[in-house]
Structure formats: structure tokens, C-alpha cells
């Protein structure tokens, strides 16, 4: 049995965009979230009913079906988080004696081997510690190793890269949050109701209430009386000092079924003085970052938002990836393979030495260039001044360029003609002439204004009538005329 949360090097660099999925019965729910500038954006959603069971069907076929649903939704993101079904897990509780903190994981390992009724090596497990009455307790949560292995194969077949496996109800109701203290959370799923009781900073009870939800006529039918009965049993098994502190029940799930369950709880548990709340939306400070207010409450969204915000996962069931060097070390750790590795290492050292020599040479010549760069900069400045003040450095004859520009702008049919042209300071042009019509003159003005290098064209004088209008134009040429 492996406690994944304690393995060194388990943490991975978190991406800014993730696909968060939730598997519940045959239902697949997912959202694509992105974190930017302290906010979480909801990019895409997917909801589909799987025709194949991920645990019993061929992983390649299940992965292909999931990939098809993601493609239809337009989802291309590969990094994914997964809320595994609550019915996969099993739990056991134990009290933690007064031990040095380094000794606690070993103690919990022994308690897990005694508490779970299966081979210890066939499980992955996580722990949730809580305090009660001045004492420390732990809830050990186990999940079959084979289920995790099969789910990894399915995701690989769907071209997805899993980053984390956890439980959806713990994302909806984080046990370590202050508002979760002494709260009973109920999550109405596809085939069961998840129950989680949190107190003292951890999980006190965690169950999947089977037989409480069934499909009839294509609709989910909730057996609220069975949920109430199981909830009463769970509360009755608690120590009196904790049972008396539980005063709130939070219900997650479809609104119609959640309200039905809330009405039944208020009727059946009225004498316990419980405050029943149907969760219809997220609180503004739910994740410590800004997020879409219209986001629907779901395990997938909660898990994804908390992951992007940087919160740690309470229980993690994704196996750690063994580094490549470690795999090679185990595979080639003796005999001829070791000699071959030593020879390869020696060759690598020689190669690194050659690279080091090359780097030293680059540093040497870079230093020489740094010494010369001041003189080069000074020479370039002198050259720039020579070009600036040398009379023949101007590569354009501006007066002729202005005449060319006017010739191109005036119409070729002779409807507008210039009679006199005066160029002042190679920037201001006074042009007088005649035009057959006012429209032809206005068109010529527009042609001039669109020419690069001309900053303004004004008609300062108009005399006579068509077809012999006399005009005077004031043209400002302040730009570079070489483009013409």
C-alpha cells in the first residue's frame, strides 16, 4: 500500500489551463478552465453519457469514446484532473496516539493495513486528519489500485495527460475550510448520494449511499427516505460531543432533487435542529480568485478552480511518475550493462569538456568585442554626422519630387490644369489653374490629400463658372516624398 501524498517529488508544475473531468456512473462531466491575472475563466463544458463502463470495457474503446465526446465539444486540452467515483473508495478511522510527527505516517500505514479488508499492496490510500476533544484522529481513504491503473489507460487512449485523481465531494466541501467545520455535505450523483462529514479540519465520515438514486423512465429518481435513514445512522455512530456540534447540512446536486431531499430532511430531522441548505451557486470568495458568477456548481468546476488557485489536494490517488533515470538505473544496474553505462558516462564527460572549451573561447572573444564596442560606436556616430552634413547625402531632389507628385495627382483628361506653380521652402506649394467643373477640382484635391508626404490641401480661391473655373490651391508638403 502506498501513501501517494507522502512521496518525494510528487508535486508537478501546475499549468494555467486544465480540463477537469468527473466520472459518476455512466455520466461524464467536464469543464475547461484557465487562470489569468488572478481570475479563473470557464472556456468550455462537456456533458455526455458513456455507453461503455470504464472499468470493465476495453480501455482503448472507452478512451476513443471519451475522445469523440471531447472532439464534439471542441476540447483540445490534454492536461486533465479527474474526480473519481466515490463508490470506488473505502474508509477506516483511527486515533493517533502521542507520537513524534515523523513517526505518524508509519503508524497510519500499519493502521491502514489492519483496517482495510484487502491486500495492502492492492490499494492506494490517502489520509485526512482531524482533531476532536483535544485528541488527534485520522480517516484513512483507500481506493483499489487496479481501478486507478485502468483509468490511466483509458485517459491515455483518450489522448489525455492526468495531473491529479481525487474525490469530487471533497472539492465541493473542502474539509480544511473554516466554513466546512461541523458540516454534513450530501452530493446527489448519477447512481448514489455521497455523504461527507467534516469537523476539526478533516473528514470524519465519508460514504457512498448506494440504492438511494435509480434511473426510471430515463430520469433520476431519488429515494429521500433512504438518504435520511443512512444520514441518521451516520450521525448516530458519532461520539456525542461531535454529534451535538453538527448543525448544518449542505446539499449539492440537481435543484429539483436537492430541494426534494432538503424538504425530507427538514421533516424527518426537525428535532435535531439542523440547518438545511441547498447549494445553488458559489460564494464570491469560494476559491480566493475571481471566477464566472454563472458557473454551475459541480465537482469538476470546484476541483479545477481549486487546482488552478493553488490549493493542495486533500486525497490524491494518481500514482507518481517514476523518473526516466530511475527506470534506467533499475534496468541497467549490473553486469555488462553497468560497464556500458560507465563507458557512455566517460564519453559524455569528454563531450562536456569539449563544450566547456568552446564556451571559454566564446567568453574570450566576447570580452575582446566588449573592449572594441566603444570605439565602434564612436566611429558609427562620426559616420552618421558625415552623412547628415554632406550636401550630396540627400538622395532625393525634393523640388522635382513635388512636381512629379502634382503631375500624378492632376487628371490626365485635362479637366483640371495648372497654370502657375510656386514652391516655397520646398514645403509649401501655391498652385493656380483652371477646372472644367467643381467636382473635377474636388476630386483632384482628394487625390492630392491621399498622396504620401502631403499633410494638407486647401482651396483658397475660386473665380468664374464652369467650364472655366479659376482656382488657387495651398498644398503643404511636410513628409517624405520618396514613396511617390
ZAMARGU-4260 file (C-alpha; in steps of 0.2 Angstrom, whole numbers, plus 5000, padded with zeros to 4 digits):
<rodrens>
0) 5000/5000/5000 | 5007/5017/4995 | 5003/5034/5003 | 5004/5045/4987 | 5004/5061/4997
5) 5020/5057/5006 | 5030/5053/4991 | 5045/5064/4987 | 5045/5074/4971 | 5026/5071/4968
10) 5021/5089/4965 | 5021/5095/4947 | 5022/5112/4940 | 5004/5117/4938 | 4998/5123/4920
15) 4987/5138/4918 | 4974/5129/4908 | 4966/5112/4913 | 4952/5100/4908 | 4943/5095/4924
20) 4933/5079/4922 | 4920/5070/4934 | 4916/5051/4932 | 4899/5046/4940 | 4891/5030/4935
25) 4890/5031/4916 | 4890/5050/4916 | 4904/5061/4911 | 4905/5079/4915 | 4919/5091/4912
30) 4925/5109/4911 | 4940/5118/4903 | 4947/5132/4915 | 4961/5144/4913 | 4969/5155/4926
35) 4974/5173/4920 | 4978/5188/4931 | 4970/5181/4947 | 4954/5175/4939 | 4948/5158/4933
40) 4939/5158/4916 | 4927/5145/4910 | 4931/5141/4892 | 4922/5125/4888 | 4910/5112/4895
45) 4906/5094/4891 | 4892/5083/4897 | 4890/5065/4890 | 4883/5048/4894 | 4896/5034/4891
50) 4890/5018/4883 | 4905/5009/4890 | 4910/5005/4908 | 4927/5012/4910 | 4932/4998/4922
55) 4925/4983/4913 | 4926/4988/4894 | 4942/4988/4884 | 4952/5004/4889 | 4956/5008/4870
60) 4937/5008/4866 | 4932/5018/4881 | 4946/5031/4878 | 4941/5033/4860 | 4923/5036/4865
65) 4928/5049/4878 | 4939/5057/4864 | 4924/5058/4852 | 4914/5067/4865 | 4928/5079/4869
70) 4930/5082/4850 | 4912/5086/4848 | 4913/5099/4862 | 4928/5106/4853 | 4940/5102/4868
75) 4958/5100/4863 | 4966/5102/4881 | 4977/5087/4886 | 4981/5091/4904 | 4966/5084/4915
80) 4960/5082/4933 | 4949/5068/4937 | 4935/5066/4951 | 4934/5048/4953 | 4918/5039/4958
85) 4915/5040/4977 | 4909/5022/4976 | 4927/5016/4972 | 4933/5021/4989 | 4933/5013/5007
90) 4937/5021/5023 | 4943/5017/5041 | 4946/5028/5056 | 4959/5028/5070 | 4965/5038/5084
95) 4983/5045/5083 | 4992/5042/5099 | 5005/5055/5106 | 5019/5052/5093 | 5033/5062/5086
100) 5027/5069/5069 | 5040/5059/5059 | 5033/5043/5066 | 5014/5047/5062 | 5015/5041/5044
105) 5022/5024/5049 | 5009/5022/5062 | 4995/5026/5049 | 5002/5014/5037 | 5001/5000/5050
110) 4983/5005/5054 | 4978/5005/5036 | 4985/4988/5033 | 4974/4982/5048 | 4959/4992/5044
115) 4956/4988/5026 | 4949/4971/5022 | 4960/4968/5007 | 4978/4965/5002 | 4988/4981/5007
120) 4998/4981/4991 | 4982/4982/4980 | 4977/4999/4987 | 4982/5017/4986 | 4977/5027/5001
125) 4976/5045/5007 | 4973/5052/5025 | 4963/5066/5032 | 4967/5071/5050 | 4956/5080/5062
130) 4955/5085/5080 | 4941/5081/5092 | 4941/5084/5111 | 4959/5088/5112 | 4964/5072/5103
135) 4970/5068/5085 | 4961/5056/5074 | 4963/5051/5055 | 4952/5045/5042 | 4961/5033/5030
140) 4953/5033/5012 | 4958/5018/5001 | 4955/5015/4983 | 4959/4999/4973 | 4975/5000/4963
145) 4968/4991/4948 | 4954/5005/4946 | 4967/5018/4945 | 4978/5008/4933 | 4963/5005/4921
150) 4958/5024/4922 | 4975/5029/4917 | 4975/5018/4902 | 4958/5025/4897 | 4964/5043/4898
155) 4980/5039/4888 | 4969/5031/4875 | 4959/5047/4875 | 4975/5057/4872 | 4974/5065/4889
160) 4988/5068/4902 | 4981/5066/4920 | 4988/5078/4933 | 4978/5073/4948 | 4964/5060/4954
165) 4953/5065/4969 | 4936/5064/4976 | 4923/5077/4970 | 4914/5079/4986 | 4930/5085/4995
170) 4932/5098/4981 | 4914/5104/4984 | 4916/5104/5003 | 4935/5107/5007 | 4937/5099/5024
175) 4951/5111/5029 | 4940/5127/5026 | 4933/5136/5041 | 4915/5136/5034 | 4916/5117/5032
180) 4918/5114/5051 | 4904/5103/5058 | 4895/5102/5041 | 4887/5087/5034 | 4888/5088/5015
185) 4877/5077/5003 | 4881/5076/4984 | 4867/5069/4973 | 4876/5059/4960 | 4871/5049/4945
190) 4868/5032/4954 | 4871/5036/4973 | 4872/5050/4986 | 4889/5055/4993 | 4890/5059/5011
195) 4904/5068/5019 | 4905/5075/5037 | 4919/5087/5041 | 4925/5093/5058 | 4941/5099/5066
200) 4949/5102/5049 | 4947/5085/5042 | 4935/5071/5036 | 4926/5062/5050 | 4914/5052/5039
205) 4914/5048/5020 | 4902/5036/5012 | 4893/5032/4995 | 4875/5029/4999 | 4870/5015/4987
210) 4852/5012/4982 | 4847/5030/4985 | 4847/5035/4967 | 4840/5025/4952 | 4835/5028/4934
215) 4817/5026/4929 | 4810/5031/4913 | 4826/5040/4908 | 4825/5051/4924 | 4834/5050/4940
220) 4823/5046/4955 | 4829/5050/4972 | 4824/5039/4987 | 4825/5053/5000 | 4819/5042/5014
225) 4834/5030/5012 | 4846/5045/5012 | 4838/5051/5028 | 4839/5034/5036 | 4858/5032/5031
230) 4861/5050/5037 | 4853/5047/5054 | 4864/5031/5056 | 4880/5040/5052 | 4876/5054/5064
235) 4871/5041/5077 | 4888/5032/5076 | 4897/5049/5080 | 4903/5052/5098 | 4890/5063/5107
240) 4902/5078/5109 | 4904/5078/5090 | 4886/5074/5085 | 4880/5089/5096 | 4891/5101/5086
245) 4884/5096/5069 | 4871/5109/5065 | 4871/5111/5046 | 4868/5101/5031 | 4873/5106/5013
250) 4865/5098/4998 | 4874/5098/4981 | 4866/5092/4965 | 4851/5095/4953 | 4840/5108/4961
255) 4824/5098/4960 | 4831/5083/4968 | 4841/5093/4980 | 4825/5103/4986 | 4816/5086/4987
260) 4830/5080/4999 | 4830/5096/5009 | 4811/5095/5012 | 4813/5077/5018 | 4827/5081/5029
265) 4818/5096/5037 | 4803/5085/5040 | 4812/5069/5047 | 4826/5078/5056 | 4817/5093/5063
270) 4820/5088/5081 | 4839/5088/5078 | 4838/5107/5074 | 4848/5105/5058 | 4850/5120/5046
275) 4847/5113/5029 | 4855/5122/5014 | 4853/5119/4996 | 4868/5125/4987 | 4863/5134/4971
280) 4879/5144/4967 | 4896/5148/4973 | 4900/5161/4986 | 4910/5176/4979 | 4926/5171/4989
285) 4924/5152/4986 | 4941/5150/4978 | 4951/5165/4983 | 4951/5171/4964 | 4938/5179/4953
290) 4928/5167/4943 | 4912/5167/4932 | 4897/5171/4943 | 4886/5160/4931 | 4897/5144/4934
295) 4886/5129/4939 | 4891/5121/4955 | 4899/5104/4951 | 4913/5093/4957 | 4923/5096/4941
300) 4922/5115/4942 | 4927/5115/4960 | 4941/5103/4958 | 4948/5113/4943 | 4946/5130/4951
305) 4955/5125/4967 | 4969/5116/4957 | 4972/5132/4947 | 4971/5143/4963 | 4985/5133/4970
310) 4976/5123/4984 | 4983/5107/4989 | 4973/5091/4985 | 4967/5083/5001 | 4967/5065/4995
315) 4977/5061/4980 | 4976/5044/4970 | 4986/5047/4955 | 5002/5036/4955 | 5018/5046/4954
320) 5028/5045/4938 | 5045/5036/4940 | 5059/5047/4933 | 5067/5040/4917 | 5084/5040/4925
325) 5077/5029/4939 | 5069/5017/4927 | 5086/5015/4918 | 5095/5013/4934 | 5084/4998/4939
330) 5085/4991/4922 | 5104/4993/4919 | 5111/4992/4936 | 5123/4977/4935 | 5135/4967/4924
335) 5139/4972/4906 | 5126/4985/4906 | 5135/4994/4920 | 5151/4994/4911 | 5142/5001/4895
340) 5135/5014/4906 | 5152/5019/4913 | 5159/5020/4896 | 5145/5031/4890 | 5147/5042/4905
345) 5166/5044/4901 | 5162/5049/4883 | 5149/5061/4890 | 5162/5069/4901 | 5174/5071/4886
350) 5160/5079/4876 | 5156/5091/4890 | 5174/5095/4891 | 5174/5100/4873 | 5159/5111/4875
355) 5167/5119/4890 | 5182/5123/4880 | 5171/5131/4867 | 5162/5141/4880 | 5178/5148/4886
360) 5183/5153/4869 | 5166/5162/4866 | 5169/5171/4883 | 5186/5176/4877 | 5181/5184/4861
365) 5165/5192/4869 | 5177/5201/4881 | 5188/5207/4866 | 5172/5213/4857 | 5167/5222/4873
370) 5183/5231/4873 | 5181/5237/4855 | 5162/5241/4855 | 5166/5258/4862 | 5177/5263/4848
375) 5165/5255/4835 | 5150/5266/4842 | 5161/5282/4841 | 5165/5278/4823 | 5147/5275/4819
380) 5142/5292/4827 | 5155/5301/4816 | 5149/5292/4800 | 5131/5297/4804 | 5136/5316/4806
385) 5146/5315/4789 | 5130/5308/4781 | 5120/5322/4789 | 5130/5337/4784 | 5137/5331/4767
390) 5127/5342/4754 | 5126/5327/4742 | 5120/5315/4755 | 5102/5319/4751 | 5097/5306/4739
395) 5081/5315/4733 | 5078/5331/4723 | 5063/5337/4733 | 5058/5350/4721 | 5057/5338/4706
400) 5048/5326/4718 | 5034/5339/4722 | 5032/5342/4703 | 5031/5323/4700 | 5018/5321/4714
405) 5007/5335/4707 | 5008/5328/4689 | 5002/5311/4696 | 4988/5319/4705 | 4980/5330/4691
410) 4969/5321/4679 | 4975/5316/4663 | 4960/5321/4653 | 4964/5340/4656 | 4948/5343/4666
415) 4960/5352/4679 | 4975/5361/4673 | 4989/5370/4682 | 4995/5387/4675 | 5007/5394/4689
420) 5016/5384/4702 | 5026/5392/4716 | 5036/5381/4728 | 5041/5390/4745 | 5055/5382/4756
425) 5052/5365/4747 | 5037/5363/4759 | 5023/5375/4754 | 5016/5375/4736 | 5004/5388/4729
430) 4996/5381/4713 | 4984/5391/4702 | 4975/5385/4687 | 4958/5381/4679 | 4945/5367/4680
435) 4930/5362/4669 | 4919/5359/4685 | 4919/5360/4704 | 4918/5341/4705 | 4934/5338/4695
440) 4943/5351/4706 | 4937/5342/4722 | 4942/5325/4715 | 4959/5332/4712 | 4960/5339/4729
445) 4956/5322/4736 | 4969/5314/4725 | 4982/5326/4732 | 4977/5323/4750 | 4979/5304/4748
450) 4997/5306/4742 | 5011/5301/4755 | 5020/5316/4761 | 5006/5329/4759 | 4999/5335/4775
455) 4986/5347/4769 | 4977/5354/4754 | 4966/5369/4754 | 4956/5378/4740 | 4960/5396/4744
460) 4952/5404/4729 | 4938/5400/4716 | 4933/5413/4702 | 4921/5411/4687 | 4909/5397/4682
465) 4910/5380/4674 | 4918/5376/4662 | 4931/5389/4666 | 4933/5389/4685 | 4949/5399/4691
470) 4956/5392/4707 | 4971/5393/4719 | 4977/5378/4729 | 4988/5379/4745 | 4997/5362/4747
475) 5008/5358/4762 | 5022/5345/4759 | 5029/5341/4776 | 5033/5322/4774 | 5045/5311/4765
480) 5041/5311/4746 | 5052/5296/4741 | 5037/5284/4742 | 5030/5293/4727
</rodrens>
